[in-house]
Amino acid sequence: MPVDTTPLADRVEAGISRQRSLSDQTIPIEGYYSVYLYKHLEDKWYTLAENKKNLLTNGGRDLFHAQCYTNVSAGTRGGGCIAVTSDATAPAATDTVLTGEISTNGLARADATTKTHGAGTNSTLIEHEWTASGTHNNVQKCGLFNATSSGTLTHTGTFTTASLISGDKLKVSYTLNLG
């Protein structure tokens, strides 16, 4: 077997260059959401969006990197609070708030009731179900935050417009994968 006579410094630099080229490759952080509407007078569930790819915001990506890699202080939480709105504006990676976020009649932002992650898997389920206590028209966008008020918007997406009356239910389910 031939001996590698390349100087050590050159071999180290080649290894660093190879690592740089690997780190420049973009591996997406993807997730999907589903939204369902229960019309209590009909006793029937309707699908408004199912397994629709969500948009990870720039702030959300930064938060996840801090959560997973750079945050050294205790107490910072992940994006497990869900909110909805009737705002029709298309989601953008630069979004920092959920414009017109609903805060009344049973659809206020909530700490998700389901947060599950299977050890050794690349998937987390964040899910919440609300029961409307009043009328809501044109509900059509959802978002994940890392706090029950204010906080960082980490994911957002739109779904088929829903109108609810008191007693109707709305369920949002995010399935998240980290690259």
One Martini backbone bead per residue (centre of mass of N, CA, C, O) as a GRO file, in nm:
protein
  179
    1MET     BB    1   0.095   0.037   0.025
    2PRO     BB    2   0.083   0.356  -0.019
    3VAL     BB    3   0.224   0.651   0.086
    4ASP     BB    4   0.135   0.950   0.218
    5THR     BB    5   0.320   1.261   0.125
    6THR     BB    6   0.143   1.467   0.221
    7PRO     BB    7   0.126   1.727   0.390
    8LEU     BB    8  -0.047   1.787   0.672
    9ALA     BB    9  -0.151   2.075   0.610
   10ASP     BB   10  -0.284   1.993   0.337
   11ARG     BB   11  -0.478   1.777   0.453
   12VAL     BB   12  -0.629   1.964   0.645
   13GLU     BB   13  -0.726   2.168   0.430
   14ALA     BB   14  -0.887   1.960   0.265
   15GLY     BB   15  -1.083   1.886   0.498
   16ILE     BB   16  -1.198   2.169   0.538
   17SER     BB   17  -1.306   2.207   0.249
   18ARG     BB   18  -1.498   1.966   0.258
   19GLN     BB   19  -1.666   2.071   0.497
   20ARG     BB   20  -1.757   2.333   0.363
   21SER     BB   21  -1.912   2.202   0.124
   22LEU     BB   22  -2.112   2.049   0.306
   23SER     BB   23  -2.224   2.307   0.466
   24ASP     BB   24  -2.339   2.447   0.193
   25GLN     BB   25  -2.551   2.249   0.198
   26THR     BB   26  -2.894   2.222   0.162
   27ILE     BB   27  -3.106   2.123   0.431
   28PRO     BB   28  -3.419   2.086   0.487
   29ILE     BB   29  -3.674   2.220   0.692
   30GLU     BB   30  -3.955   2.022   0.742
   31GLY     BB   31  -4.321   2.048   0.711
   32TYR     BB   32  -4.661   1.969   0.816
   33TYR     BB   33  -5.015   2.044   0.772
   34SER     BB   34  -5.338   2.024   0.940
   35VAL     BB   35  -5.695   2.103   0.881
   36TYR     BB   36  -5.999   2.097   1.082
   37LEU     BB   37  -6.365   2.093   1.061
   38TYR     BB   38  -6.632   2.118   1.299
   39LYS     BB   39  -6.981   2.066   1.252
   40HIS     BB   40  -7.215   2.038   1.494
   41LEU     BB   41  -7.490   2.040   1.329
   42GLU     BB   42  -7.366   1.790   1.141
   43ASP     BB   43  -7.158   1.596   1.261
   44LYS     BB   44  -6.883   1.708   1.095
   45TRP     BB   45  -6.585   1.665   0.917
   46TYR     BB   46  -6.343   1.888   0.766
   47THR     BB   47  -6.109   1.942   0.512
   48LEU     BB   48  -5.872   2.214   0.461
   49ALA     BB   49  -5.593   2.062   0.526
   50GLU     BB   50  -5.342   1.821   0.396
   51ASN     BB   51  -5.024   1.781   0.408
   52LYS     BB   52  -4.903   2.073   0.411
   53LYS     BB   53  -4.659   2.270   0.330
   54ASN     BB   54  -4.459   2.459   0.518
   55LEU     BB   55  -4.320   2.766   0.643
   56LEU     BB   56  -4.003   2.861   0.727
   57THR     BB   57  -3.879   3.099   0.902
   58ASN     BB   58  -3.612   3.285   0.978
   59GLY     BB   59  -3.669   3.294   1.283
   60GLY     BB   60  -3.713   2.990   1.315
   61ARG     BB   61  -3.436   2.895   1.222
   62ASP     BB   62  -3.276   3.049   1.434
   63LEU     BB   63  -3.408   2.919   1.679
   64PHE     BB   64  -3.330   2.624   1.618
   65HIS     BB   65  -3.029   2.671   1.622
   66ALA     BB   66  -3.023   2.772   1.910
   67GLN     BB   67  -3.159   2.529   2.045
   68CYS     BB   68  -2.959   2.305   1.919
   69TYR     BB   69  -2.655   2.475   1.936
   70THR     BB   70  -2.619   2.785   2.098
   71ASN     BB   71  -2.781   2.754   2.350
   72VAL     BB   72  -2.685   2.809   2.710
   73SER     BB   73  -2.963   2.865   2.822
   74ALA     BB   74  -3.210   2.820   3.026
   75GLY     BB   75  -3.573   2.810   2.930
   76THR     BB   76  -3.595   2.766   2.640
   77ARG     BB   77  -3.842   2.735   2.394
   78GLY     BB   78  -4.033   2.597   2.173
   79GLY     BB   79  -4.266   2.567   1.895
   80GLY     BB   80  -4.585   2.502   2.081
   81CYS     BB   81  -4.767   2.740   1.965
   82ILE     BB   82  -5.100   2.807   1.845
   83ALA     BB   83  -5.227   2.999   1.563
   84VAL     BB   84  -5.488   3.211   1.418
   85THR     BB   85  -5.629   3.352   1.103
   86SER     BB   86  -5.788   3.580   0.849
   87ASP     BB   87  -5.548   3.632   0.695
   88ALA     BB   88  -5.453   3.649   0.331
   89THR     BB   89  -5.163   3.658   0.344
   90ALA     BB   90  -4.886   3.543   0.234
   91PRO     BB   91  -4.641   3.367   0.328
   92ALA     BB   92  -4.321   3.457   0.484
   93ALA     BB   93  -3.995   3.437   0.594
   94THR     BB   94  -4.024   3.744   0.726
   95ASP     BB   95  -4.217   3.672   0.928
   96THR     BB   96  -4.318   3.769   1.286
   97VAL     BB   97  -4.631   3.761   1.246
   98LEU     BB   98  -4.988   3.711   1.290
   99THR     BB   99  -5.193   3.873   1.127
  100GLY     BB  100  -5.484   3.899   1.302
  101GLU     BB  101  -5.488   3.743   1.546
  102ILE     BB  102  -5.675   3.530   1.724
  103SER     BB  103  -5.833   3.609   2.073
  104THR     BB  104  -6.131   3.490   2.044
  105ASN     BB  105  -6.388   3.271   2.078
  106GLY     BB  106  -6.176   3.007   2.133
  107LEU     BB  107  -5.906   3.098   1.922
  108ALA     BB  108  -5.669   3.127   2.088
  109ARG     BB  109  -5.372   3.101   2.164
  110ALA     BB  110  -5.194   2.783   2.215
  111ASP     BB  111  -5.083   2.534   2.399
  112ALA     BB  112  -5.026   2.250   2.293
  113THR     BB  113  -5.169   1.932   2.365
  114THR     BB  114  -4.969   1.819   2.142
  115LYS     BB  115  -4.628   1.675   2.208
  116THR     BB  116  -4.444   1.468   1.987
  117HIS     BB  117  -4.143   1.253   2.021
  118GLY     BB  118  -3.952   1.015   1.878
  119ALA     BB  119  -3.701   0.850   1.956
  120GLY     BB  120  -3.489   0.856   1.673
  121THR     BB  121  -3.648   1.064   1.519
  122ASN     BB  122  -3.769   1.314   1.253
  123SER     BB  123  -4.043   1.370   1.442
  124THR     BB  124  -4.302   1.615   1.517
  125LEU     BB  125  -4.600   1.670   1.710
  126ILE     BB  126  -4.824   1.951   1.669
  127GLU     BB  127  -5.137   1.996   1.859
  128HIS     BB  128  -5.472   2.155   1.820
  129GLU     BB  129  -5.803   2.209   1.976
  130TRP     BB  130  -6.084   2.400   1.909
  131THR     BB  131  -6.371   2.578   2.050
  132ALA     BB  132  -6.612   2.766   1.954
  133SER     BB  133  -6.782   3.070   2.115
  134GLY     BB  134  -6.814   3.188   1.821
  135THR     BB  135  -6.774   3.388   1.549
  136HIS     BB  136  -6.589   3.293   1.242
  137ASN     BB  137  -6.427   3.442   0.960
  138ASN     BB  138  -6.188   3.339   0.741
  139VAL     BB  139  -6.016   3.112   0.833
  140GLN     BB  140  -5.652   3.068   0.687
  141LYS     BB  141  -5.423   3.074   0.920
  142CYS     BB  142  -5.112   2.948   1.058
  143GLY     BB  143  -4.907   2.922   1.371
  144LEU     BB  144  -4.588   2.909   1.527
  145PHE     BB  145  -4.474   2.943   1.868
  146ASN     BB  146  -4.264   3.021   2.172
  147ALA     BB  147  -4.541   3.156   2.278
  148THR     BB  148  -4.851   3.276   2.414
  149SER     BB  149  -4.697   3.553   2.368
  150SER     BB  150  -4.553   3.659   2.126
  151GLY     BB  151  -4.262   3.587   2.007
  152THR     BB  152  -4.172   3.335   1.772
  153LEU     BB  153  -4.217   3.278   1.443
  154THR     BB  154  -4.166   2.951   1.294
  155HIS     BB  155  -4.447   2.885   1.150
  156THR     BB  156  -4.640   2.888   0.831
  157GLY     BB  157  -4.988   2.873   0.696
  158THR     BB  158  -5.236   2.776   0.471
  159PHE     BB  159  -5.598   2.741   0.423
  160THR     BB  160  -5.901   2.668   0.395
  161THR     BB  161  -6.163   2.844   0.440
  162ALA     BB  162  -6.318   2.923   0.760
  163SER     BB  163  -6.638   2.895   0.922
  164LEU     BB  164  -6.757   2.968   1.254
  165ILE     BB  165  -6.945   2.847   1.520
  166SER     BB  166  -7.071   2.775   1.795
  167GLY     BB  167  -6.910   2.446   1.851
  168ASP     BB  168  -6.699   2.447   1.665
  169LYS     BB  169  -6.406   2.290   1.524
  170LEU     BB  170  -6.038   2.330   1.539
  171LYS     BB  171  -5.759   2.162   1.379
  172VAL     BB  172  -5.401   2.163   1.436
  173SER     BB  173  -5.131   1.996   1.247
  174TYR     BB  174  -4.786   1.949   1.309
  175THR     BB  175  -4.522   1.814   1.105
  176LEU     BB  176  -4.179   1.782   1.205
  177ASN     BB  177  -3.860   1.826   1.031
  178LEU     BB  178  -3.494   1.809   1.080
  179GLY     BB  179  -3.327   1.751   0.789
   0.00000   0.00000   0.00000
